[in-house]
Amino acid sequence: MADPTTYRPAPGEIPTSPGVYRFRDEHGRVIYVGKAKNLRARLANYFQDLSGLHPRTQTMVTTAVSVEWTVVGTEVEALALEYSWIKQFDPRFNVKYRDDKSYPFLAVTMGEEIPRAQVMRGAKRPGTRYFGPYGHAWAIRETLDLLLRVFPIRTCSAGVYKRAKQSGRPCLLGYIDKCSAPCVGRISPEDHRALAEDFCAFMAGDTQRFVRRLEQEMRAAAAEQDYERAARLRDDVQALHRALEKNAVVLGDATDADIFALAGDELEAAVQVFHVRGGRIRGQRGWVVEKVEDVTDAELVEHLLQQVYGSDGESGVPREVLVPVLPPDPQQLTAWLTGLRGARVDVRVPQRGEKRELAQTVLKNAEHALVLHKTRRSGDLTTRSQALREIQEALDLETAPLRIECYDISHTQGTYQSASMVVFEDGLARKSEYRTFSIRGSDGEGARDDTEAMYEVITRRFRRYLADRAKSGEVELDIESGEITPQAEDGEKKRFAYPPNLVVVDGGPPQVAAARRALDDLGVTDVALCGLAKRLEEVWVPGDDYPVILERSSEGLYLLQRVRDEAHRFAITAHRRRRSKGMTVSALDGVPGLGPARQKALLAHFGSVKRLRAASVEEIASVRGMGTTTARAVVAALTAPDQGKPGILAP
């Protein structure tokens, strides 16, 4: 635990300009990012008497060992830089909004030559139009199924589309008129794109234009006594009406707005937002946040808007953002959002009328979400703290193991040896820092047994850690250049930059001894080590003849089991992926001058190895990137006598 006075800058060193500051821990890891109108006044708040700070702020300033800052020109620049650094460094002490679920969107991939409508979750991709979010994926599919009658755009995957194009036969949707079948040329790419643009326009709220057009066509068909077509158009109009009914009008002025509400206590807060587009509620989202410092509702709103709109860009920012309380600098935040959208954005608190009533409805949802969260996770923070404390006491550690890394080995009778490293921080999995290893062995053919594999994995992981420390000047080290991962630039995510408080290996005394030997050989003495044996769930520490026994019902043992099981699962996944790749031998492997890129180009051009085998040297040489010499080598390899023998697998 550091004393903040040891790294407190002199008051005269800190500028009074707007800027962004970063606190770092002893390993150089950014643990907190903040912004300020006046850097000197803001940073002074952190270096007052510890008793006057919020408990979580106390923990932050005593965990940090240094503070640095960057001066910017305006508060808007500070806001943008703060968001950028929070996204880049993922500081553990910053407010984090945990989405209570992964919400699905209806997405149209307008960036592709043949746009596709589909359900998408996760990060948004450039060149794709998004509509939603929806509460359930089935709601998207139901809406999409209705609209495909009128807008029969492509919904199939790339594989299905490619196979249909090669075979000349459309899929089932093409036969039942729910796809215009661009794969077989029933519609040109230009006309299909126009159809996709009409679909996006309808989803964006321009609905009456299409309804009126279909009704006019229906009446014209009836006047011409083409009753079959008129009936089909009547069903199309009904389908559009049913799709519209799924999103009832709540705001009569066709407003595009996001309406936020906040409900919380001293420790946590729940946030809900209704996405209103064209006067209709298109979706709802929710987050729960742990207050890691003494923040006000206004500051929470500011952080929330940064995280919600920072990655969405202009496609995600509506004309109106209605919030429960204005952020501390509403003008600066409005300017930032306006810059993202490219048009005026109004951030305000609704005072009266239907928007105020809808905001009350959103608030009720937030209050209910907070109650539900506390019911589901009651005691969760306490339980995690208890588990870490029990592990600390059982292993006689100086501090609680806030970062735990666990390693496991997976193989099939010594082949395709793979290892996993999983990371738990504060008792929770940190999947972005999981890593896998392919075991090399001393001869490059793999390890003799699990202990040699464990020694190799621990050695490779901590060599990289020591290499980073050596490059930063913390230690002097002479390591073979082949084992060093290049130091990332400041701000980039480093693969093995931070050491764990505790290393857990899957196994008993042999595996623990191998890991201990690896750490000793590298001179790493500040990392605790233990092993968890599966048979009796015994905890083994280096040098002890008897295991440490934790009660079966203890939270500490349960946490170790979860860490071990996660490492086992991740190792098996890596092993199966490597084994599957190794057991499939391409007929094109080993052809001189034919690398993966050229193989891919050939298969994309001809569609299959069978068609490639029937091609001539001239046809192969005409493929982009190929030459006559390589084409002859391909023909020779594919027509060799052993191509038909067992063991040569072609894709």
C-alpha positions as CSV (number, residue, x, y, z in Angstrom):
1,M,0.0,0.0,0.0
2,A,1.6,3.3,-1.2
3,D,1.5,6.6,0.7
4,P,0.0,9.3,-1.6
5,T,2.4,11.8,-0.2
6,T,5.4,10.0,-1.8
7,Y,4.2,10.7,-5.3
8,R,2.3,13.9,-4.8
9,P,3.4,16.5,-7.3
10,A,4.4,20.0,-6.1
11,P,1.4,22.3,-6.5
12,G,3.4,24.6,-8.8
13,E,4.1,21.7,-11.2
14,I,0.5,21.1,-12.0
15,P,-1.0,23.5,-14.5
16,T,-4.4,25.2,-14.1
17,S,-5.5,24.4,-17.6
18,P,-8.1,21.8,-18.7
19,G,-6.7,18.3,-19.1
20,V,-6.9,14.6,-18.4
21,Y,-4.9,12.8,-15.7
22,R,-3.9,9.1,-15.1
23,F,-3.0,7.3,-11.9
24,R,-0.7,4.3,-12.3
25,D,0.1,1.4,-10.0
26,E,3.5,-0.1,-9.2
27,H,3.5,-2.1,-12.5
28,G,2.8,1.0,-14.6
29,R,-0.8,-0.1,-15.2
30,V,-3.3,2.7,-15.5
31,I,-5.9,2.3,-12.7
32,Y,-7.8,5.5,-13.0
33,V,-8.5,8.2,-15.7
34,G,-10.2,11.5,-15.0
35,K,-10.6,14.9,-16.6
36,A,-10.7,18.4,-15.1
37,K,-11.4,22.0,-16.0
38,N,-8.5,22.9,-13.7
39,L,-6.0,20.1,-13.2
40,R,-4.3,21.7,-10.1
41,A,-7.6,22.1,-8.2
42,R,-8.8,18.7,-9.2
43,L,-5.7,16.7,-8.3
44,A,-5.4,18.5,-5.0
45,N,-8.6,16.8,-3.9
46,Y,-6.9,13.4,-4.1
47,F,-4.0,14.3,-1.9
48,Q,-5.9,15.6,1.1
49,D,-6.1,13.6,4.4
50,L,-7.2,10.0,3.7
51,S,-9.9,10.1,6.3
52,G,-11.7,12.8,4.2
53,L,-11.8,10.7,1.1
54,H,-14.5,8.2,-0.1
55,P,-13.4,4.6,0.9
56,R,-13.0,3.6,-2.8
57,T,-11.0,6.8,-3.5
58,Q,-8.8,5.9,-0.6
59,T,-8.1,2.5,-2.1
60,M,-7.3,4.0,-5.4
61,V,-4.8,6.6,-4.2
62,T,-3.1,4.1,-2.0
63,T,-2.9,1.5,-4.8
64,A,-1.4,4.1,-7.2
65,V,2.3,5.0,-7.1
66,S,2.3,7.9,-9.6
67,V,0.1,10.4,-11.4
68,E,0.6,12.1,-14.7
69,W,-1.5,14.5,-16.8
70,T,-2.0,15.8,-20.3
71,V,-3.0,19.4,-21.0
72,V,-5.6,20.0,-23.8
73,G,-7.1,23.1,-25.3
74,T,-10.7,22.9,-24.3
75,E,-13.0,21.0,-22.0
76,V,-14.6,19.2,-25.1
77,E,-11.1,17.9,-26.0
78,A,-10.7,16.7,-22.4
79,L,-14.0,14.9,-22.5
80,A,-13.1,13.1,-25.7
81,L,-9.6,12.2,-24.5
82,E,-11.0,10.9,-21.2
83,Y,-13.4,8.6,-23.0
84,S,-10.6,7.4,-25.4
85,W,-8.3,6.6,-22.5
86,I,-11.0,4.8,-20.5
87,K,-11.7,2.6,-23.5
88,Q,-8.0,2.1,-24.2
89,F,-6.8,1.3,-20.7
90,D,-9.9,-0.2,-19.1
91,P,-8.9,1.2,-15.6
92,R,-10.2,-0.9,-12.7
93,F,-11.2,2.1,-10.6
94,N,-13.2,4.0,-13.2
95,V,-17.0,3.8,-13.2
96,K,-18.0,0.8,-15.4
97,Y,-21.5,0.4,-16.8
98,R,-22.1,-3.3,-17.0
99,D,-24.8,-4.0,-19.5
100,D,-27.4,-6.3,-17.9
101,K,-27.5,-8.4,-21.1
102,S,-26.2,-8.4,-24.7
103,Y,-29.0,-6.7,-26.6
104,P,-29.7,-7.8,-30.2
105,F,-30.0,-5.4,-33.1
106,L,-31.5,-5.7,-36.5
107,A,-28.6,-5.0,-38.7
108,V,-28.3,-4.5,-42.5
109,T,-24.8,-4.9,-43.9
110,M,-24.9,-2.0,-46.3
111,G,-21.1,-2.2,-46.6
112,E,-21.3,-5.5,-48.5
113,E,-22.0,-5.8,-52.3
114,I,-25.2,-7.8,-51.5
115,P,-26.5,-6.4,-48.2
116,R,-27.8,-8.8,-45.7
117,A,-30.4,-8.4,-42.9
118,Q,-29.6,-10.3,-39.7
119,V,-29.6,-10.3,-35.9
120,M,-26.4,-8.9,-34.5
121,R,-25.0,-8.4,-31.0
122,G,-21.8,-6.9,-29.6
123,A,-19.7,-4.1,-31.0
124,K,-21.0,-2.2,-34.0
125,R,-19.2,-2.6,-37.3
126,P,-18.6,0.1,-39.9
127,G,-20.7,0.1,-43.0
128,T,-23.7,-1.6,-41.2
129,R,-27.0,0.0,-40.4
130,Y,-28.4,-0.9,-37.0
131,F,-32.0,-0.7,-35.8
132,G,-33.0,-1.4,-32.2
133,P,-31.9,-2.6,-29.7
134,Y,-34.7,-5.1,-29.2
135,G,-35.6,-6.9,-26.0
136,H,-35.4,-10.3,-27.6
137,A,-33.9,-11.8,-30.7
138,W,-37.2,-13.5,-31.6
139,A,-38.8,-10.1,-31.8
140,I,-36.3,-9.1,-34.5
141,R,-36.9,-12.4,-36.4
142,E,-40.7,-12.0,-36.2
143,T,-40.5,-8.4,-37.5
144,L,-38.1,-9.4,-40.2
145,D,-40.2,-12.3,-41.3
146,L,-43.2,-10.0,-41.8
147,L,-41.2,-7.4,-43.7
148,L,-39.5,-9.9,-46.1
149,R,-42.9,-10.2,-47.9
150,V,-42.5,-6.6,-49.0
151,F,-38.7,-6.2,-48.9
152,P,-37.3,-9.6,-49.9
153,I,-33.7,-8.8,-49.2
154,R,-31.0,-11.4,-48.5
155,T,-30.9,-12.9,-45.0
156,C,-28.7,-16.0,-45.6
157,S,-25.1,-16.4,-44.4
158,A,-22.1,-16.0,-46.6
159,G,-21.7,-19.8,-46.9
160,V,-25.3,-20.4,-48.0
161,Y,-25.1,-17.5,-50.5
162,K,-21.8,-18.9,-51.9
163,R,-23.2,-22.4,-52.3
164,A,-26.4,-21.2,-54.0
165,K,-24.3,-19.1,-56.4
166,Q,-22.1,-22.0,-57.3
167,S,-25.0,-24.5,-57.7
168,G,-27.3,-22.0,-59.5
169,R,-30.2,-22.9,-57.2
170,P,-31.6,-20.5,-54.6
171,C,-32.3,-21.5,-51.0
172,L,-35.8,-22.1,-49.6
173,L,-36.4,-18.4,-49.0
174,G,-35.9,-17.8,-52.7
175,Y,-38.5,-20.4,-53.7
176,I,-41.1,-19.0,-51.3
177,D,-40.6,-15.4,-52.4
178,K,-39.0,-14.2,-49.2
179,C,-35.8,-13.5,-50.9
180,S,-35.2,-11.8,-54.3
181,A,-32.4,-14.4,-54.9
182,P,-29.5,-12.2,-56.1
183,C,-27.4,-15.3,-55.8
184,V,-28.9,-16.7,-59.0
185,G,-29.3,-13.4,-60.8
186,R,-33.1,-12.9,-60.3
187,I,-32.3,-9.4,-59.3
188,S,-29.2,-7.3,-60.1
189,P,-26.9,-6.1,-57.2
190,E,-28.0,-2.5,-57.9
191,D,-31.7,-3.3,-57.6
192,H,-31.1,-5.4,-54.5
193,R,-29.2,-2.5,-52.9
194,A,-32.1,-0.2,-53.7
195,L,-34.5,-2.8,-52.0
196,A,-32.2,-2.8,-48.9
197,E,-32.2,1.0,-48.8
198,D,-36.0,0.9,-48.9
199,F,-36.0,-1.6,-46.0
200,C,-33.7,0.7,-44.0
201,A,-35.9,3.7,-44.7
202,F,-39.0,1.8,-43.5
203,M,-37.2,0.7,-40.3
204,A,-35.9,4.3,-39.7
205,G,-39.6,5.5,-39.6
206,D,-40.4,6.4,-43.2
207,T,-43.3,4.0,-43.1
208,Q,-46.4,5.7,-44.6
209,R,-44.7,6.2,-48.0
210,F,-44.5,2.4,-48.5
211,V,-47.9,1.7,-47.1
212,R,-49.5,4.2,-49.5
213,R,-47.5,2.9,-52.5
214,L,-48.7,-0.7,-51.8
215,E,-52.3,0.4,-51.3
216,Q,-52.2,2.3,-54.7
217,E,-50.8,-0.7,-56.4
218,M,-53.5,-2.9,-54.8
219,R,-56.3,-0.7,-56.0
220,A,-54.8,-0.5,-59.5
221,A,-54.5,-4.3,-59.7
222,A,-58.2,-4.6,-58.5
223,A,-59.3,-2.1,-61.2
224,E,-57.5,-4.2,-63.8
225,Q,-59.3,-7.3,-62.4
226,D,-55.9,-8.8,-61.5
227,Y,-57.4,-10.1,-58.3
228,E,-54.6,-12.6,-57.5
229,R,-52.0,-9.8,-57.4
230,A,-54.3,-7.5,-55.6
231,A,-54.8,-10.1,-52.9
232,R,-51.0,-10.6,-52.6
233,L,-50.6,-6.8,-52.2
234,R,-53.4,-6.7,-49.6
235,D,-51.4,-9.3,-47.6
236,D,-48.3,-7.2,-48.0
237,V,-50.1,-4.1,-46.6
238,Q,-51.4,-6.2,-43.7
239,A,-47.9,-7.4,-43.0
240,L,-46.6,-3.8,-42.8
241,H,-49.4,-2.9,-40.5
242,R,-48.6,-5.8,-38.2
243,A,-44.9,-4.8,-38.1
244,L,-45.9,-1.2,-37.2
245,E,-48.2,-2.4,-34.5
246,K,-45.3,-4.0,-32.7
247,N,-44.0,-0.5,-31.9
248,A,-46.9,1.6,-30.7
249,V,-46.6,5.4,-31.1
250,V,-45.7,7.0,-27.8
251,L,-44.6,10.5,-29.0
252,G,-46.8,12.2,-31.5
253,D,-44.2,14.4,-33.0
254,A,-42.2,11.6,-34.5
255,T,-39.3,12.4,-32.1
256,D,-35.9,10.7,-32.3
257,A,-34.8,10.6,-28.7
258,D,-33.0,8.5,-26.0
259,I,-34.6,8.8,-22.6
260,F,-32.4,7.9,-19.6
261,A,-33.4,7.3,-16.0
262,L,-31.2,6.6,-13.0
263,A,-32.0,4.9,-9.7
264,G,-29.3,4.1,-7.1
265,D,-27.9,4.1,-3.6
266,E,-24.4,4.8,-2.1
267,L,-22.9,1.6,-3.6
268,E,-24.6,0.9,-6.9
269,A,-26.9,2.5,-9.5
270,A,-29.2,1.1,-12.2
271,V,-29.6,2.9,-15.5
272,Q,-32.4,2.4,-18.1
273,V,-32.8,3.9,-21.5
274,F,-35.7,3.8,-23.9
275,H,-34.7,4.3,-27.6
276,V,-37.5,6.2,-29.3
277,R,-37.2,6.5,-33.1
278,G,-39.9,8.1,-35.2
279,G,-42.1,8.5,-32.1
280,R,-42.0,4.7,-31.4
281,I,-40.1,2.8,-28.8
282,R,-37.6,0.8,-30.8
283,G,-35.8,-0.8,-27.8
284,Q,-34.8,-0.7,-24.2
285,R,-31.4,-1.2,-22.5
286,G,-30.2,-1.4,-18.9
287,W,-26.9,-1.1,-17.0
288,V,-25.8,-1.6,-13.4
289,V,-22.8,0.3,-12.1
290,E,-20.7,0.0,-9.0
291,K,-19.8,3.4,-7.7
292,V,-16.0,3.1,-7.4
293,E,-15.7,6.7,-6.1
294,D,-17.9,9.3,-4.5
295,V,-19.7,10.4,-7.7
296,T,-22.9,12.5,-8.0
297,D,-25.8,11.6,-10.3
298,A,-24.7,14.4,-12.6
299,E,-21.2,12.8,-13.0
300,L,-22.7,9.4,-13.5
301,V,-24.8,10.7,-16.3
302,E,-21.8,12.3,-17.9
303,H,-19.8,9.0,-17.8
304,L,-22.9,7.1,-19.0
305,L,-23.3,9.3,-22.1
306,Q,-19.6,9.0,-22.9
307,Q,-19.7,5.2,-22.8
308,V,-23.1,4.9,-24.7
309,Y,-22.3,7.2,-27.5
310,G,-18.5,7.2,-27.7
311,S,-18.4,4.0,-29.8
312,D,-21.7,4.4,-31.7
313,G,-20.6,7.7,-33.4
314,E,-23.0,9.5,-35.6
315,S,-25.3,6.5,-36.2
316,G,-26.1,6.2,-32.5
317,V,-26.7,9.8,-31.4
318,P,-30.3,11.0,-31.7
319,R,-31.6,14.5,-31.9
320,E,-32.7,14.6,-28.3
321,V,-31.1,13.1,-25.2
322,L,-33.4,13.3,-22.2
323,V,-31.6,12.7,-18.9
324,P,-32.7,12.7,-15.2
325,V,-30.2,15.4,-14.3
326,L,-27.9,17.6,-16.4
327,P,-24.2,16.6,-16.4
328,P,-21.7,19.1,-14.7
329,D,-20.8,20.7,-18.1
330,P,-23.9,20.3,-20.3
331,Q,-22.6,22.8,-22.9
332,Q,-19.3,20.9,-23.4
333,L,-21.1,17.5,-23.5
334,T,-23.6,18.9,-26.0
335,A,-20.8,20.2,-28.2
336,W,-19.1,16.7,-28.1
337,L,-22.3,14.9,-29.0
338,T,-23.1,17.4,-31.8
339,G,-19.6,16.8,-33.2
340,L,-20.3,13.0,-33.2
341,R,-23.7,13.3,-34.9
342,G,-22.7,16.1,-37.2
343,A,-25.9,18.0,-36.4
344,R,-27.4,19.7,-33.3
345,V,-28.1,17.5,-30.3
346,D,-30.3,18.7,-27.4
347,V,-29.4,17.4,-24.0
348,R,-32.0,18.3,-21.4
349,V,-34.2,17.2,-18.5
350,P,-37.9,16.8,-19.6
351,Q,-40.1,19.1,-17.5
352,R,-43.7,18.4,-18.6
353,G,-45.9,16.6,-21.1
354,E,-45.7,13.2,-22.7
355,K,-41.9,13.1,-22.6
356,R,-41.9,13.7,-18.8
357,E,-44.5,10.9,-18.4
358,L,-42.3,8.6,-20.5
359,A,-39.3,9.5,-18.4
360,Q,-41.3,8.5,-15.3
361,T,-41.9,5.1,-16.9
362,V,-38.2,4.7,-17.6
363,L,-37.5,5.6,-14.0
364,K,-39.8,2.8,-12.8
365,N,-38.0,0.4,-15.0
366,A,-34.6,1.5,-13.5
367,E,-35.9,1.1,-9.9
368,H,-37.2,-2.4,-10.7
369,A,-33.9,-3.3,-12.3
370,L,-32.0,-2.2,-9.2
371,V,-34.2,-4.2,-6.9
372,L,-33.9,-7.2,-9.2
373,H,-30.1,-6.8,-9.4
374,K,-29.7,-6.7,-5.6
375,T,-32.0,-9.7,-5.2
376,R,-30.0,-11.7,-7.7
377,R,-26.5,-10.6,-6.5
378,S,-27.2,-10.0,-2.8
379,G,-24.0,-10.6,-1.0
380,D,-22.0,-11.1,-4.2
381,L,-19.4,-8.4,-3.4
382,T,-19.2,-9.7,0.2
383,T,-18.8,-13.2,-1.0
384,R,-16.0,-12.4,-3.4
385,S,-14.2,-10.5,-0.6
386,Q,-14.7,-13.4,1.7
387,A,-13.3,-15.8,-0.8
388,L,-10.2,-13.7,-1.4
389,R,-9.7,-13.3,2.4
390,E,-10.0,-17.1,2.9
391,I,-7.4,-17.8,0.2
392,Q,-5.1,-15.1,1.8
393,E,-5.3,-16.7,5.2
394,A,-5.0,-20.3,4.0
395,L,-1.8,-19.6,1.9
396,D,-0.4,-17.1,4.5
397,L,-0.2,-14.2,1.9
398,E,0.6,-10.7,2.9
399,T,-2.4,-9.2,0.9
400,A,-5.5,-10.6,-0.7
401,P,-4.8,-12.1,-4.2
402,L,-6.6,-9.5,-6.3
403,R,-5.2,-10.9,-9.5
404,I,-5.1,-14.7,-9.9
405,E,-3.7,-16.6,-12.9
406,C,-4.4,-20.3,-13.5
407,Y,-2.6,-22.6,-15.9
408,D,-3.7,-26.0,-17.3
409,I,-2.3,-28.4,-20.0
410,S,-4.4,-30.3,-22.5
411,H,-3.3,-32.9,-25.1
412,T,-4.2,-36.2,-26.7
413,Q,-1.6,-38.8,-25.8
414,G,1.1,-36.2,-25.9
415,T,0.0,-34.7,-29.3
416,Y,-1.2,-31.2,-30.1
417,Q,-0.1,-30.1,-26.6
418,S,-1.8,-26.8,-25.6
419,A,-1.9,-24.7,-22.4
420,S,-4.2,-22.1,-21.1
421,M,-3.8,-19.0,-18.9
422,V,-6.9,-17.6,-17.4
423,V,-7.1,-14.4,-15.3
424,F,-9.4,-13.5,-12.4
425,E,-9.3,-10.0,-11.0
426,D,-11.2,-9.2,-7.8
427,G,-12.8,-12.6,-8.0
428,L,-14.2,-12.1,-11.5
429,A,-13.0,-13.5,-14.8
430,R,-11.2,-11.1,-17.0
431,K,-11.5,-12.8,-20.4
432,S,-9.8,-10.2,-22.4
433,E,-6.5,-11.3,-20.7
434,Y,-6.9,-15.0,-21.3
435,R,-4.0,-16.5,-23.3
436,T,-3.2,-19.9,-24.9
437,F,0.2,-21.5,-25.6
438,S,1.3,-24.2,-28.0
439,I,3.8,-26.3,-26.2
440,R,7.2,-26.6,-28.0
441,G,9.3,-28.8,-25.8
442,S,13.1,-28.8,-25.7
443,D,13.4,-30.4,-29.2
444,G,10.5,-28.5,-30.8
445,E,8.3,-31.6,-30.9
446,G,6.4,-31.1,-27.6
447,A,7.1,-31.7,-23.9
448,R,7.7,-35.2,-22.5
449,D,5.1,-34.8,-19.8
450,D,2.8,-32.3,-18.1
451,T,5.5,-31.1,-15.7
452,E,7.9,-30.2,-18.5
453,A,5.0,-28.5,-20.3
454,M,4.1,-26.6,-17.1
455,Y,7.7,-25.5,-16.7
456,E,7.7,-24.2,-20.3
457,V,4.5,-22.2,-20.0
458,I,5.4,-20.5,-16.7
459,T,8.8,-19.7,-18.0
460,R,7.5,-18.2,-21.2
461,R,4.8,-16.2,-19.5
462,F,7.2,-14.6,-16.9
463,R,10.0,-14.1,-19.4
464,R,7.7,-11.7,-21.2
465,Y,6.8,-10.0,-18.0
466,L,10.5,-9.6,-17.0
467,A,11.3,-8.4,-20.6
468,D,8.7,-5.6,-20.2
469,R,10.2,-4.6,-16.8
470,A,13.7,-4.6,-18.3
471,K,12.7,-2.4,-21.1
472,S,11.0,0.0,-18.7
473,G,14.2,0.2,-16.7
474,E,12.8,-1.5,-13.6
475,V,15.3,-4.4,-13.7
476,E,18.4,-5.4,-15.7
477,L,17.9,-8.6,-17.6
478,D,19.6,-10.6,-20.4
479,I,17.1,-12.8,-22.1
480,E,17.3,-14.6,-25.4
481,S,15.8,-12.4,-28.1
482,G,13.7,-15.2,-29.4
483,E,11.6,-15.2,-26.2
484,I,10.9,-11.5,-25.8
485,T,7.7,-10.0,-26.9
486,P,8.4,-6.4,-28.2
487,Q,7.4,-3.7,-25.7
488,A,4.1,-2.1,-26.7
489,E,4.0,1.6,-27.0
490,D,2.6,3.4,-24.0
491,G,-1.1,3.0,-24.0
492,E,-1.3,-0.2,-26.0
493,K,-2.5,-3.3,-24.3
494,K,0.5,-5.5,-23.4
495,R,0.0,-9.3,-23.5
496,F,1.9,-10.2,-20.3
497,A,2.7,-6.8,-18.7
498,Y,1.2,-7.3,-15.3
499,P,2.2,-10.0,-12.7
500,P,-0.4,-11.9,-10.7
501,N,-0.6,-12.0,-6.9
502,L,-1.2,-15.7,-7.1
503,V,-0.4,-18.4,-9.7
504,V,-2.6,-21.5,-9.5
505,V,-1.7,-24.6,-11.5
506,D,-4.0,-27.5,-12.3
507,G,-2.3,-30.4,-10.5
508,G,-0.6,-31.6,-7.4
509,P,3.0,-31.6,-6.1
510,P,4.8,-32.4,-9.4
511,Q,3.1,-29.6,-11.3
512,V,3.6,-27.1,-8.4
513,A,7.3,-28.1,-8.2
514,A,7.7,-27.5,-11.9
515,A,6.1,-24.1,-11.7
516,R,8.2,-23.2,-8.7
517,R,11.4,-24.2,-10.5
518,A,10.5,-22.0,-13.5
519,L,9.9,-19.0,-11.2
520,D,13.1,-19.6,-9.3
521,D,15.1,-19.9,-12.5
522,L,13.9,-16.5,-13.6
523,G,14.4,-15.0,-10.1
524,V,10.7,-14.2,-9.6
525,T,10.1,-14.2,-5.8
526,D,7.2,-11.9,-5.3
527,V,4.5,-14.1,-6.8
528,A,2.7,-16.7,-4.6
529,L,2.1,-20.2,-6.0
530,C,-0.2,-23.1,-5.3
531,G,-1.8,-26.1,-7.1
532,L,-5.3,-27.5,-6.9
533,A,-5.5,-31.3,-7.4
534,K,-8.7,-32.6,-8.9
535,R,-9.2,-35.9,-7.0
536,L,-9.6,-34.5,-3.4
537,E,-9.6,-30.8,-4.2
538,E,-6.4,-30.4,-2.2
539,V,-4.4,-27.2,-2.3
540,W,-0.7,-27.8,-2.6
541,V,2.0,-25.2,-1.9
542,P,5.7,-25.5,-2.9
543,G,7.9,-27.4,-0.4
544,D,5.1,-28.7,1.8
545,D,4.7,-32.5,2.3
546,Y,1.0,-32.1,3.2
547,P,-1.7,-30.1,1.4
548,V,-3.7,-27.2,2.7
549,I,-7.2,-28.3,3.3
550,L,-10.0,-25.8,2.8
551,E,-13.5,-26.6,4.0
552,R,-15.7,-28.0,1.2
553,S,-18.2,-25.3,1.7
554,S,-15.7,-22.4,1.9
555,E,-15.9,-19.6,-0.6
556,G,-12.2,-19.6,-1.0
557,L,-12.2,-23.2,-2.3
558,Y,-15.1,-22.5,-4.5
559,L,-13.3,-19.6,-6.1
560,L,-10.2,-21.7,-6.7
561,Q,-12.3,-24.4,-8.2
562,R,-14.0,-21.9,-10.6
563,V,-10.5,-20.6,-11.6
564,R,-9.2,-24.1,-12.2
565,D,-12.3,-25.3,-14.1
566,E,-12.2,-22.2,-16.3
567,A,-8.5,-22.9,-17.1
568,H,-9.4,-26.5,-17.9
569,R,-12.2,-25.5,-20.2
570,F,-10.1,-22.9,-22.0
571,A,-7.2,-25.4,-22.4
572,I,-9.5,-28.1,-23.9
573,T,-10.9,-25.5,-26.4
574,A,-7.4,-24.5,-27.5
575,H,-6.4,-28.1,-27.8
576,R,-9.4,-29.1,-29.9
577,R,-9.0,-26.2,-32.2
578,R,-5.3,-27.1,-32.8
579,R,-6.1,-30.8,-33.2
580,S,-8.9,-30.1,-35.7
581,K,-6.6,-27.8,-37.7
582,G,-3.7,-30.3,-37.6
583,M,-5.9,-33.3,-38.7
584,T,-7.1,-31.6,-41.9
585,V,-4.4,-31.7,-44.6
586,S,-5.2,-29.6,-47.7
587,A,-4.4,-31.0,-51.1
588,L,-2.7,-27.7,-51.8
589,D,-0.3,-27.8,-48.9
590,G,3.3,-28.2,-49.9
591,V,3.0,-26.8,-53.4
592,P,6.1,-24.7,-54.0
593,G,5.3,-21.0,-54.1
594,L,1.7,-21.5,-53.0
595,G,1.0,-19.9,-49.6
596,P,-2.2,-19.4,-47.7
597,A,-3.2,-16.3,-49.6
598,R,-2.8,-17.9,-53.0
599,Q,-4.6,-21.0,-51.8
600,K,-7.5,-18.9,-50.7
601,A,-7.6,-17.0,-54.0
602,L,-7.6,-20.3,-56.0
603,L,-10.4,-21.8,-53.9
604,A,-12.4,-18.5,-54.1
605,H,-12.0,-18.5,-57.9
606,F,-12.8,-22.1,-58.6
607,G,-15.1,-22.9,-55.7
608,S,-13.6,-26.3,-54.8
609,V,-10.5,-28.5,-55.2
610,K,-12.5,-30.7,-57.6
611,R,-13.0,-27.9,-60.1
612,L,-9.4,-26.7,-59.6
613,R,-8.2,-30.2,-60.4
614,A,-10.1,-30.0,-63.7
615,A,-8.6,-26.6,-64.6
616,S,-5.8,-26.1,-67.1
617,V,-2.5,-24.4,-66.5
618,E,-3.7,-21.3,-68.4
619,E,-6.9,-21.1,-66.4
620,I,-5.0,-21.3,-63.1
621,A,-2.4,-18.8,-64.2
622,S,-5.2,-16.3,-65.0
623,V,-6.1,-16.0,-61.3
624,R,-4.8,-12.8,-59.8
625,G,-1.4,-13.3,-58.0
626,M,-0.7,-16.6,-59.9
627,G,2.0,-17.2,-62.5
628,T,2.7,-19.9,-65.0
629,T,5.4,-21.6,-62.9
630,T,3.1,-21.8,-59.9
631,A,0.2,-22.9,-62.0
632,R,2.2,-25.8,-63.4
633,A,3.2,-26.8,-59.8
634,V,-0.5,-26.8,-58.8
635,V,-1.5,-29.0,-61.7
636,A,1.4,-31.4,-61.0
637,A,0.5,-31.6,-57.3
638,L,-3.2,-32.2,-58.0
639,T,-2.7,-34.8,-60.7
640,A,0.0,-36.7,-58.7
641,P,-0.8,-40.5,-58.3
642,D,-0.9,-40.3,-54.5
643,Q,-3.8,-37.7,-54.5
644,G,-6.3,-40.5,-54.5
645,K,-4.8,-42.4,-51.7
646,P,-6.1,-42.5,-48.1
647,G,-4.6,-39.9,-45.8
648,I,-4.6,-37.0,-48.3
649,L,-7.7,-35.0,-47.4
650,A,-8.9,-32.3,-49.7
651,P,-11.3,-29.6,-48.6
